[in-house]
Amino acid sequence: MNPVADSLALNEADKEEQYVHAVYNQIAGHFSDTRFKPWPVIEKFIKDLPVGSVGADVGCGNGKYLGLRTGDIFMMGTDRSESLVDICRQRQYECLVSDGLDLPYRDGAFDFVISIAVIHHFSSIERRKKAVSELLRILRPGGKVLVFAWAMEQKGRRKFEQGVQDVLVPWVVPGSRQENGSEMVYQRYYHLFKEGELSDLVDAVGGCAIEQVGYDRDNWYVVAVKK
């Protein structure tokens, strides 16, 4: 089942509520079962942090990275999905429900921030800029942020229509996971980032210096340092 172009006649907030937030609440258990192995770039970023660092994982999902390094750094998680936050809390992680456009932290609260596969769920350039702005707002000067977002130039199994950046991507929950035994398909909204688009977005927000840009696991990523 391939992704399709987004043609939904909805405003940005309603689109994200129906095709991101509501979907992840429905698929949280199945989604969590598929998210357990750290990606190498993110693992290295976290393991290279100085002892005593305090950070935030914005859009933490099932908390896969919250438990990657415990004892000598501290990381809090936020996610828009109540169901995913419940999973994090069951795993004894510090986590709360929050909108990435209005994070519940003071300015400059953290030494580092990560946002993995989240920015692509915001459905306009203005909302994506606001999301990046919030990541930088809660970061102290000199702190680092790592952002991952789905790439337009994916080399994996997904087949996207050439030139179409705003898409609906199916998530299939097998019948074995459903009470009625029937397979369910949920559509999730994504904005696919072209090469250079994510770094341009971070540059446009300003207030930071980009330290690294790369491609990994069908995502573009940026590491930036707050000025």
N, C-alpha and C positions, 0 to 999 in steps of 0.2 A: 504494500500500500504506500504510494508515493505522496509527498507533500503537494499541496495545491496553492495557487495564488490566493492571497487574501483579497476578497471582494466584499467583506462584511460592511454593511451600511450602519456602522455604530461609531459613536464618538470614542476617543482614546480610552477614557476611564471605563466605560461600559465594555469595550472590547477586552481590556485587560482583566476586568472582573469576571467575565463569562468564559474567556478563552485562555486565561492563565490561572488566576486565583482559584476559581471554582474547580477547574480541572485538577490542579495539584491537590486540592483537598480530597477529590474523589480517588485519585490514583496513588496517593501517598504511600500506602503499604507496598504496593507492587513496585513503584518507583524506587523506594528505599532499598528493596531487595536487590536492585540492579546497581546500586551506588555504594561500593565498598572499597574499591582500590584507588589509592591516591594517584593523581597524575604527577609525573616526575617534576615538571617545572614548579608546580605548587608545593610539592613536598620539599624541594630544595629551598624554595623561598622561605618556608616556615622553619626548616631546620637550620638555616643560616642566620636566623634572627638572634640578636644578643640576648643573653640570659637576663630575665627580668622584664622582657618586653610585654606590653599589654596591647591587645589588638581586638579587632572586630571582624567577624565573617558575616558580611551582609548578603543575605540570600543563602543561608547556610544549609538549606535542604535538610537531610537527615543527620547532619552533624559530622559528616565524614572527616572533615578537616579539624573539627574542634578537639578531637581526641588524638590528633597526630603527634603532638608534643605536649606532654603534661608534666607538671612538676617544676619547670624552670621558666615557663612563660605562661601567660594567662590570656585566654581568648573567649570573648562572648559572641553569641550568635543571634542573628535576627532573621526572620523569614515571614513572608506575607501569608503563608499557609499555616493555619492553625493545626492541621493534621500532621504536618512535618515537624512543627515545633513540639507537638506532643511526643513524637518519636524521640526527638532530642532530649526532652525532659526525662523520658523513660530510661535514657542512657546516662542520666545524671549530668548533662551538660547545662551550662548557663545559657539560656536561650529565651527569647521573647518574640511575640508577634509584632511586626512593625512593617510599615510601608517604606520602601526604599526611597521615596520622594520626600519623606519627612521622618528622619531617623531620630530616636528619642535620646540622643546624646548631646552633651555640651560641645562647643567648638574646641578642637584641639585635644580631645580626650584620649586619643590612642597613638601608640608608637607605630602601628602598622594596621592596614585594612586590606582585606581581600574581598573580591566580588567575583564569584566564579559562575559563569553561564547564567547571568541574571539580566544584564543590560539589554540583551537582545529581546527581552519580553516587553520592553517599553515601546509603545506603538507610534511615537512621533519623535522627531529630532529634538524638540523642546523638552520632552519628558526624559529622553536619554541624557541630554545635557544636565538637566536637573538632578538626575540620579548620580552622575559623575560628580557634580558639584557637592552633593551631600557626602559622598565618600571623602572628598578632600576637606570639607568643612570639619569633619570629626577627627581628622588627622592632624597631629602636631607638626609645626615646621620642622623639616628634616626627616619626618617620617615617610615611610614608603607605602604605596598602594599597588596592588596587583589586580588587574581586571582581565577577565576572559570573556569572549563573546563568540558565538557561532560565526564561522566564515562562509562567505559566498562560494569560495573556491574549495569546498570540501572534496576530499578524495575517497571518502568511505562509501558505505552502501547506499546512502540517501541520494536520490536523484532529483535535483531541482531544475525547474524551468529556467533556461538561460535568460539572464537579465532581470529576473524577478526577485526582489529582495524581501518583500513582505509576504510571508507564507503562513499557511496552516499545516502543522506537522502532526500526523496521527500518533497516538499512543494506544496500543492495543492491550487490553487486560483480558487474558485468556478466560475461557469459561470455568476453568478449574478454580479461579479466584472469585467467582461470582456465585451468589446464593442460588440463582436460577439456572446456573450452568451455561449461560449464554455469553459468548464473547462480546465485549463492549469496546467501542472505538471512541476515543476522545480527541478532539482537535485542539492543538496548542498554537497560539500566535507566536511567531518569531520574526524579527528583522535580521536578515543576513548581512553581515558586514563585509564589504569589499576590502581588498588589500589597501591599507593606509587609512581606512575610514575610522577605525577605532582610535588610532593615534591622533588623527585630525580632530576627533571629538574631544579628546583629553586636552589637546592644545587649545581648542576653542574655548573650553571652560577656563583655562589659564590658572595661574597661581602654582604651577608645578613645572618640573623639568623631567622630560621623558628620559629614562635611563636605559630601557631595553624594550624592543619590539620583536615579537616572534610569532611563529605558527606552531601549534601543537594540538594533537587530538581533534582535528577539524575545527579548531578555534584560533582566532587571532588573540594575542595577549599583549598587554602593556604593563611595564613597571615604571612608576613615576615617583619622584621625590617632591614633597611639598616645599615650596619656598618660604 
